[in-house]
Amino acid sequence: MSDQLRKLNVLFRRRGLTAVASSAMPLPKTSMTVFEVRALDDANDGVSEPCALLFIAPGALGKADIIRILAFASSVNHVIVYSNAVSLQAMQILDAEHGDRFCEVLNYKDIVFDKPLNVLVPTYKVLNSVEIKDIERRRATTVDKFPIMLRSDAMARVFGFRPGDVVLAVETGCYRIVVR
């Protein structure tokens, strides 16, 4: 478990997050472990208040497991699930609208293979509203005309892009809008 948490923290640090090992607790009636995920903050001894919950499942996840996770994590806006396999029904539940809550699934390949370090993978930058308006004005187009990047895309999962984010591939100068 500690090796998985170490690898997940490497991934999280790119987003300015860390999973706190001392917060580990079992999820009732399952074999999953729950961790608090906190934003890295230099002003407050390195970490801030919890901003997400991380669920690590040793085996495959089904529909009932996802329903338990969402019920347990009702007080947070960001839910991260790490598992080797997730059933199609479970993915459909996670992809459904959950109000302001953002749910994402990471799998074994996401943390074993460090995709952003590959020289063929561009560096991405999330654009703010001012930059988006400037691009729309310069190109005489709207954001909905940009090529899309699915939320399930490997880079979108690694960097934590959310639906509606407009991202720039820095090396190529290509813009993408993230969609479900």
CYANA upper distance limits for C-alpha pairs under 8 A (distance plus 0.5 A):
  1 MET  CA      5 LEU  CA      6.77
  2 SER  CA      6 ARG  CA      6.55
  3 ASP  CA      7 LYS  CA      6.77
  4 GLN  CA      8 LEU  CA      6.59
  5 LEU  CA      9 ASN  CA      6.56
  5 LEU  CA     19 ALA  CA      7.85
  5 LEU  CA     21 ALA  CA      8.16
  6 ARG  CA     10 VAL  CA      7.01
  7 LYS  CA     11 LEU  CA      7.12
  7 LYS  CA    111 ILE  CA      6.41
  7 LYS  CA    112 VAL  CA      7.97
  8 LEU  CA     12 PHE  CA      6.61
  8 LEU  CA     19 ALA  CA      8.34
  8 LEU  CA    111 ILE  CA      6.66
  9 ASN  CA     13 ARG  CA      6.45
  9 ASN  CA     17 LEU  CA      8.12
  9 ASN  CA     18 THR  CA      6.07
  9 ASN  CA     19 ALA  CA      6.64
 10 VAL  CA     14 ARG  CA      7.66
 11 LEU  CA     15 ARG  CA      8.02
 11 LEU  CA    111 ILE  CA      7.28
 11 LEU  CA    158 VAL  CA      7.38
 12 PHE  CA     16 GLY  CA      6.95
 12 PHE  CA     17 LEU  CA      5.49
 12 PHE  CA     18 THR  CA      6.24
 12 PHE  CA     19 ALA  CA      8.18
 13 ARG  CA     17 LEU  CA      5.63
 13 ARG  CA     18 THR  CA      6.66
 13 ARG  CA     40 LEU  CA      8.45
 14 ARG  CA    159 PHE  CA      7.55
 15 ARG  CA    159 PHE  CA      6.89
 15 ARG  CA    160 GLY  CA      7.70
 16 GLY  CA     39 ALA  CA      6.32
 16 GLY  CA     40 LEU  CA      5.88
 17 LEU  CA     37 VAL  CA      7.13
 17 LEU  CA     38 ARG  CA      6.06
 17 LEU  CA     39 ALA  CA      4.82
 17 LEU  CA     40 LEU  CA      5.75
 18 THR  CA     37 VAL  CA      6.04
 18 THR  CA     38 ARG  CA      5.90
 18 THR  CA     39 ALA  CA      6.78
 18 THR  CA     40 LEU  CA      6.95
 18 THR  CA     47 VAL  CA      8.32
 19 ALA  CA     35 PHE  CA      6.80
 19 ALA  CA     36 GLU  CA      6.31
 19 ALA  CA     37 VAL  CA      4.76
 19 ALA  CA     38 ARG  CA      6.78
 19 ALA  CA     54 LEU  CA      7.97
 20 VAL  CA     24 ALA  CA      8.01
 20 VAL  CA     35 PHE  CA      6.83
 20 VAL  CA     36 GLU  CA      6.23
 20 VAL  CA     37 VAL  CA      6.62
 20 VAL  CA     38 ARG  CA      7.67
 21 ALA  CA     35 PHE  CA      7.25
 23 SER  CA     34 VAL  CA      8.34
 23 SER  CA     35 PHE  CA      6.03
 23 SER  CA     36 GLU  CA      6.43
 24 ALA  CA     33 THR  CA      6.95
 24 ALA  CA     34 VAL  CA      6.07
 24 ALA  CA     35 PHE  CA      5.31
 24 ALA  CA     36 GLU  CA      7.92
 25 MET  CA     33 THR  CA      6.17
 25 MET  CA     34 VAL  CA      5.82
 25 MET  CA     35 PHE  CA      7.29
 26 PRO  CA     30 THR  CA      8.20
 26 PRO  CA     31 SER  CA      7.63
 26 PRO  CA     32 MET  CA      6.51
 26 PRO  CA     33 THR  CA      5.00
 26 PRO  CA     34 VAL  CA      6.49
 27 LEU  CA     31 SER  CA      7.48
 27 LEU  CA     32 MET  CA      6.04
 27 LEU  CA     33 THR  CA      6.26
 27 LEU  CA     34 VAL  CA      6.79
 30 THR  CA     65 ASP  CA      8.24
 31 SER  CA     57 ALA  CA      7.25
 31 SER  CA     58 PRO  CA      7.57
 32 MET  CA     55 PHE  CA      6.96
 32 MET  CA     56 ILE  CA      6.06
 32 MET  CA     57 ALA  CA      5.10
 32 MET  CA     58 PRO  CA      7.22
 33 THR  CA     55 PHE  CA      6.28
 33 THR  CA     56 ILE  CA      5.83
 33 THR  CA     57 ALA  CA      7.27
 34 VAL  CA     53 LEU  CA      7.22
 34 VAL  CA     54 LEU  CA      6.12
 34 VAL  CA     55 PHE  CA      5.16
 34 VAL  CA     56 ILE  CA      6.98
 35 PHE  CA     53 LEU  CA      6.31
 35 PHE  CA     54 LEU  CA      5.53
 35 PHE  CA     55 PHE  CA      7.02
 36 GLU  CA     50 PRO  CA      6.33
 36 GLU  CA     51 CYS  CA      8.16
 36 GLU  CA     52 ALA  CA      6.72
 36 GLU  CA     53 LEU  CA      5.39
 36 GLU  CA     54 LEU  CA      6.74
 37 VAL  CA     50 PRO  CA      6.04
 37 VAL  CA     51 CYS  CA      6.46
 37 VAL  CA     52 ALA  CA      5.48
 37 VAL  CA     53 LEU  CA      6.11
 37 VAL  CA     54 LEU  CA      6.98
 38 ARG  CA     47 VAL  CA      6.49
 38 ARG  CA     48 SER  CA      6.24
 38 ARG  CA     49 GLU  CA      6.42
 38 ARG  CA     50 PRO  CA      5.00
 38 ARG  CA     51 CYS  CA      5.89
 38 ARG  CA     52 ALA  CA      7.34
 39 ALA  CA     47 VAL  CA      6.24
 39 ALA  CA     48 SER  CA      6.06
 39 ALA  CA     49 GLU  CA      7.75
 39 ALA  CA     50 PRO  CA      7.73
 39 ALA  CA     51 CYS  CA      7.23
 40 LEU  CA     46 GLY  CA      5.95
 40 LEU  CA     47 VAL  CA      5.12
 40 LEU  CA     48 SER  CA      7.00
 41 ASP  CA     45 ASP  CA      7.54
 41 ASP  CA     46 GLY  CA      5.22
 41 ASP  CA     47 VAL  CA      5.33
 41 ASP  CA     48 SER  CA      6.40
 42 ASP  CA     46 GLY  CA      5.21
 42 ASP  CA     47 VAL  CA      7.64
 44 ASN  CA     48 SER  CA      6.88
 51 CYS  CA     76 VAL  CA      7.36
 51 CYS  CA     77 ASN  CA      7.76
 51 CYS  CA     78 HIS  CA      7.30
 52 ALA  CA     76 VAL  CA      6.47
 52 ALA  CA     77 ASN  CA      7.10
 52 ALA  CA     78 HIS  CA      5.14
 52 ALA  CA     79 VAL  CA      6.18
 52 ALA  CA     80 ILE  CA      7.71
 53 LEU  CA     73 ALA  CA      7.50
 53 LEU  CA     76 VAL  CA      7.69
 53 LEU  CA     78 HIS  CA      7.18
 53 LEU  CA     79 VAL  CA      5.76
 53 LEU  CA     80 ILE  CA      6.66
 54 LEU  CA     79 VAL  CA      6.79
 54 LEU  CA     80 ILE  CA      5.24
 54 LEU  CA     81 VAL  CA      6.31
 54 LEU  CA     82 TYR  CA      7.86
 55 PHE  CA     69 ILE  CA      8.21
 55 PHE  CA     79 VAL  CA      8.37
 55 PHE  CA     80 ILE  CA      6.75
 55 PHE  CA     81 VAL  CA      5.29
 55 PHE  CA     82 TYR  CA      6.56
 56 ILE  CA     81 VAL  CA      6.68
 56 ILE  CA     82 TYR  CA      5.37
 56 ILE  CA     83 SER  CA      6.72
 57 ALA  CA     61 LEU  CA      7.76
 57 ALA  CA     81 VAL  CA      8.16
 57 ALA  CA     82 TYR  CA      6.74
 57 ALA  CA     83 SER  CA      5.63
 57 ALA  CA     84 ASN  CA      8.32
 58 PRO  CA     83 SER  CA      7.04
 58 PRO  CA     84 ASN  CA      7.92
 59 GLY  CA     83 SER  CA      7.04
 59 GLY  CA     84 ASN  CA      6.84
 59 GLY  CA     85 ALA  CA      7.47
 60 ALA  CA     83 SER  CA      6.94
 60 ALA  CA     84 ASN  CA      6.62
 60 ALA  CA     85 ALA  CA      5.05
 60 ALA  CA     86 VAL  CA      6.06
 60 ALA  CA     87 SER  CA      7.84
 61 LEU  CA     65 ASP  CA      6.39
 61 LEU  CA     66 ILE  CA      7.62
 61 LEU  CA     83 SER  CA      7.55
 61 LEU  CA     85 ALA  CA      6.80
 61 LEU  CA     86 VAL  CA      5.24
 61 LEU  CA     87 SER  CA      6.66
 61 LEU  CA     90 ALA  CA      7.62
 62 GLY  CA     66 ILE  CA      7.05
 62 GLY  CA     86 VAL  CA      6.83
 62 GLY  CA     87 SER  CA      5.84
 62 GLY  CA     89 GLN  CA      7.57
 62 GLY  CA     90 ALA  CA      5.93
 63 LYS  CA     67 ILE  CA      6.83
 63 LYS  CA     87 SER  CA      7.73
 63 LYS  CA     89 GLN  CA      6.26
 63 LYS  CA     90 ALA  CA      4.92
 63 LYS  CA     93 ILE  CA      7.95
 64 ALA  CA     68 ARG  CA      6.79
 64 ALA  CA     90 ALA  CA      8.43
 65 ASP  CA     69 ILE  CA      6.73
 65 ASP  CA     90 ALA  CA      8.47
 66 ILE  CA     70 LEU  CA      6.67
 66 ILE  CA     90 ALA  CA      6.53
 66 ILE  CA     93 ILE  CA      7.94
 66 ILE  CA     94 LEU  CA      8.01
 67 ILE  CA     71 ALA  CA      6.68
 68 ARG  CA     72 PHE  CA      6.56
 69 ILE  CA     73 ALA  CA      6.53
 70 LEU  CA     74 SER  CA      6.53
 70 LEU  CA     79 VAL  CA      8.42
 73 ALA  CA     79 VAL  CA      7.63
 76 VAL  CA    101 ARG  CA      7.70
 77 ASN  CA    100 ASP  CA      6.79
 77 ASN  CA    101 ARG  CA      4.70
 77 ASN  CA    102 PHE  CA      6.49
 78 HIS  CA    101 ARG  CA      6.09
 78 HIS  CA    102 PHE  CA      5.25
 78 HIS  CA    103 CYS  CA      6.41
 79 VAL  CA    101 ARG  CA      7.95
 79 VAL  CA    102 PHE  CA      6.71
 79 VAL  CA    103 CYS  CA      5.22
 79 VAL  CA    104 GLU  CA      6.85
 80 ILE  CA    103 CYS  CA      6.50
 80 ILE  CA    104 GLU  CA      5.56
 80 ILE  CA    105 VAL  CA      6.36
 80 ILE  CA    106 LEU  CA      7.77
 81 VAL  CA    103 CYS  CA      8.36
 81 VAL  CA    104 GLU  CA      6.82
 81 VAL  CA    105 VAL  CA      5.26
 81 VAL  CA    106 LEU  CA      6.56
 82 TYR  CA    105 VAL  CA      6.42
 82 TYR  CA    106 LEU  CA      5.29
 82 TYR  CA    107 ASN  CA      6.12
 82 TYR  CA    108 TYR  CA      8.19
 83 SER  CA    105 VAL  CA      8.10
 83 SER  CA    106 LEU  CA      7.17
 83 SER  CA    107 ASN  CA      5.80
 83 SER  CA    108 TYR  CA      7.36
 84 ASN  CA    107 ASN  CA      5.81
 84 ASN  CA    108 TYR  CA      5.96
 85 ALA  CA    107 ASN  CA      7.56
 86 VAL  CA     90 ALA  CA      6.80
 86 VAL  CA     91 MET  CA      7.14
 87 SER  CA     91 MET  CA      6.84
 88 LEU  CA     92 GLN  CA      6.76
 89 GLN  CA     93 ILE  CA      6.91
 90 ALA  CA     94 LEU  CA      6.84
 91 MET  CA     95 ASP  CA      6.55
 92 GLN  CA     96 ALA  CA      6.73
 94 LEU  CA    103 CYS  CA      6.57
 94 LEU  CA    104 GLU  CA      7.82
 95 ASP  CA    103 CYS  CA      8.01
 95 ASP  CA    180 ARG  CA      7.98
 98 HIS  CA    102 PHE  CA      7.72
102 PHE  CA    162 ARG  CA      8.37
104 GLU  CA    157 ARG  CA      7.98
105 VAL  CA    157 ARG  CA      8.34
106 LEU  CA    110 ASP  CA      6.67
106 LEU  CA    111 ILE  CA      8.42
106 LEU  CA    157 ARG  CA      7.70
107 ASN  CA    111 ILE  CA      7.70
108 TYR  CA    112 VAL  CA      6.75
109 LYS  CA    113 PHE  CA      6.33
110 ASP  CA    114 ASP  CA      7.79
110 ASP  CA    115 LYS  CA      8.36
110 ASP  CA    154 ALA  CA      7.97
110 ASP  CA    158 VAL  CA      7.46
114 ASP  CA    118 ASN  CA      7.83
115 LYS  CA    121 VAL  CA      7.57
115 LYS  CA    155 MET  CA      8.18
116 PRO  CA    121 VAL  CA      6.49
116 PRO  CA    122 PRO  CA      8.08
116 PRO  CA    123 THR  CA      7.87
116 PRO  CA    155 MET  CA      8.20
117 LEU  CA    121 VAL  CA      7.92
122 PRO  CA    169 ALA  CA      6.20
122 PRO  CA    170 VAL  CA      7.04
122 PRO  CA    171 GLU  CA      6.41
122 PRO  CA    172 THR  CA      7.96
123 THR  CA    169 ALA  CA      6.22
123 THR  CA    170 VAL  CA      6.06
123 THR  CA    171 GLU  CA      7.28
124 TYR  CA    167 VAL  CA      6.75
124 TYR  CA    168 LEU  CA      5.97
124 TYR  CA    169 ALA  CA      5.18
124 TYR  CA    170 VAL  CA      6.37
125 LYS  CA    167 VAL  CA      5.91
125 LYS  CA    168 LEU  CA      5.69
125 LYS  CA    169 ALA  CA      7.20
125 LYS  CA    170 VAL  CA      7.42
126 VAL  CA    161 PHE  CA      8.49
126 VAL  CA    165 ASP  CA      7.11
126 VAL  CA    166 VAL  CA      6.41
126 VAL  CA    167 VAL  CA      4.92
126 VAL  CA    168 LEU  CA      6.97
127 LEU  CA    131 GLU  CA      6.42
127 LEU  CA    132 ILE  CA      6.90
127 LEU  CA    165 ASP  CA      7.92
127 LEU  CA    166 VAL  CA      6.21
127 LEU  CA    167 VAL  CA      6.23
127 LEU  CA    168 LEU  CA      7.55
128 ASN  CA    132 ILE  CA      6.81
128 ASN  CA    166 VAL  CA      8.50
129 SER  CA    133 LYS  CA      6.68
130 VAL  CA    134 ASP  CA      6.76
131 GLU  CA    135 ILE  CA      6.74
132 ILE  CA    136 GLU  CA      6.67
132 ILE  CA    143 VAL  CA      8.13
132 ILE  CA    166 VAL  CA      8.02
133 LYS  CA    137 ARG  CA      6.66
134 ASP  CA    138 ARG  CA      6.64
135 ILE  CA    139 ARG  CA      6.43
136 GLU  CA    140 ALA  CA      6.03
136 GLU  CA    141 THR  CA      5.62
136 GLU  CA    142 THR  CA      5.90
136 GLU  CA    143 VAL  CA      7.35
137 ARG  CA    141 THR  CA      7.54
141 THR  CA    145 LYS  CA      7.37
142 THR  CA    146 PHE  CA      7.93
143 VAL  CA    166 VAL  CA      8.31
143 VAL  CA    177 ILE  CA      7.61
144 ASP  CA    177 ILE  CA      7.96
146 PHE  CA    175 TYR  CA      7.08
146 PHE  CA    176 ARG  CA      6.24
146 PHE  CA    177 ILE  CA      6.74
147 PRO  CA    175 TYR  CA      7.56
147 PRO  CA    176 ARG  CA      5.63
147 PRO  CA    177 ILE  CA      6.94
148 ILE  CA    176 ARG  CA      5.66
148 ILE  CA    177 ILE  CA      5.38
148 ILE  CA    178 VAL  CA      6.30
148 ILE  CA    179 VAL  CA      7.07
149 MET  CA    153 ASP  CA      7.16
149 MET  CA    156 ALA  CA      8.06
149 MET  CA    176 ARG  CA      6.40
149 MET  CA    177 ILE  CA      6.36
149 MET  CA    178 VAL  CA      5.21
149 MET  CA    179 VAL  CA      6.73
150 LEU  CA    156 ALA  CA      7.79
150 LEU  CA    178 VAL  CA      6.09
150 LEU  CA    179 VAL  CA      5.59
150 LEU  CA    180 ARG  CA      6.26
151 ARG  CA    156 ALA  CA      6.09
151 ARG  CA    157 ARG  CA      7.24
151 ARG  CA    161 PHE  CA      7.38
151 ARG  CA    162 ARG  CA      7.09
151 ARG  CA    163 PRO  CA      6.93
151 ARG  CA    178 VAL  CA      6.48
151 ARG  CA    179 VAL  CA      6.22
151 ARG  CA    180 ARG  CA      5.73
152 SER  CA    156 ALA  CA      7.07
152 SER  CA    157 ARG  CA      6.80
152 SER  CA    180 ARG  CA      7.99
153 ASP  CA    157 ARG  CA      6.78
154 ALA  CA    158 VAL  CA      6.71
155 MET  CA    159 PHE  CA      6.53
156 ALA  CA    160 GLY  CA      6.13
156 ALA  CA    161 PHE  CA      5.39
156 ALA  CA    162 ARG  CA      8.15
156 ALA  CA    178 VAL  CA      8.33
157 ARG  CA    161 PHE  CA      7.11
161 PHE  CA    165 ASP  CA      6.92
161 PHE  CA    178 VAL  CA      7.50
162 ARG  CA    178 VAL  CA      6.97
162 ARG  CA    179 VAL  CA      8.13
163 PRO  CA    177 ILE  CA      8.22
163 PRO  CA    178 VAL  CA      5.32
163 PRO  CA    179 VAL  CA      5.06
163 PRO  CA    180 ARG  CA      6.36
164 GLY  CA    177 ILE  CA      6.78
164 GLY  CA    178 VAL  CA      5.90
164 GLY  CA    179 VAL  CA      6.67
165 ASP  CA    177 ILE  CA      6.31
165 ASP  CA    178 VAL  CA      5.87
166 VAL  CA    175 TYR  CA      7.42
166 VAL  CA    176 ARG  CA      6.19
166 VAL  CA    177 ILE  CA      4.94
166 VAL  CA    178 VAL  CA      6.82
167 VAL  CA    175 TYR  CA      6.19
167 VAL  CA    176 ARG  CA      5.82
167 VAL  CA    177 ILE  CA      6.81
167 VAL  CA    178 VAL  CA      8.13
168 LEU  CA    173 GLY  CA      6.82
168 LEU  CA    174 CYS  CA      6.24
168 LEU  CA    175 TYR  CA      5.07
168 LEU  CA    176 ARG  CA      6.97
169 ALA  CA    173 GLY  CA      5.99
169 ALA  CA    174 CYS  CA      5.80
169 ALA  CA    175 TYR  CA      6.87
169 ALA  CA    176 ARG  CA      8.47
170 VAL  CA    174 CYS  CA      7.89
